[in-house]
Amino acid sequence: MRFDTKIGIVVREDLAAWQKLNVTAFLASAVAGGKPETVGRPYEDGSGNEYLPMFRQPVLVYATDGEGLAGVRERAVARGLRVAVYTEELFKTGNDDDNRAAVRAVKEEDLRLAGLAVYGPRNAVDRTTKGLPLHP
């Protein structure tokens, strides 16, 4: 099935493995929370146990360096795509309020991005992430 929208997550390639997974999980939750239509119905196994719903479409995860992340953010914003950011400062915070304050304290050109997620029309996301390798 081909979707007319796309979810792309880009993580900084020099992060530790646990940080990449953490960043990816938080950014995926941002898309799900910000665009509820991306989430399908709950799952159920053959015994009747219910499980949480997941995205209705694939999520592509890319890797790049800090400069590449900044470029993706700029292209996404210029195209009007929905963007979620995870900055280095968020590794040091312990709650949602502090997370927001940490991002709010930094101007866009000074963001030290660890990762970001983009969501929107497939072609626009493709152009925004063009040239990025999928995460290994």
Secondary structure, 3 states (H helix, E strand, C coil): CCCCEEEEEEEECCCCHHHHHHHHHHHHHHHHHHCHHHECCCEECCCCCEECCCECCCEEEEEECHHHHHHHHHHHHHCCCEEEEEEHHHHCCCCHHHHHHHHHCCCHHHCCEEEEEEEEEHHHHHHHCCCCCECC
